[in-house]
């Protein structure tokens, strides 16, 4: 069995379900749990992966938290 993703316009969902009703023995519908809890899950996942890649490729600078906090505290104390 193959898995496909089908995007259906909100106002067409019921019609789509009616159409595929005739093929219920050949089609299995399942909701994506990731999208059920977070409709932007895959966009966020892509953004996170791009950030990770940028850090790993040294395209995005990183800072040591403790050093940065020490510098901030010193600056606030002045």
C-alpha positions, 0 to 999 in steps of 0.5 A: 500500500502506498501513502499519499498526502491529499490537501482538500479545501475546507469547503470540499471535505464533505464532498471528498469524503462522499466521493471516496466512500465508494472505495472505503475497502481500498482507501484508509484515511488517517489524520496526521497527529502532528497537524492535529496539535500544531497546524504549522508543524511541518513549517516549524520543522523546516525552519528549525532544520534550517537553523540547525544547518546554519549553526552547523555550517557556522553561518549563524554565530552562537554564544556561550550562555554563561559568558554572555550572562557574565558580560550582561551582568557586568554591563548592568552593574556599571 
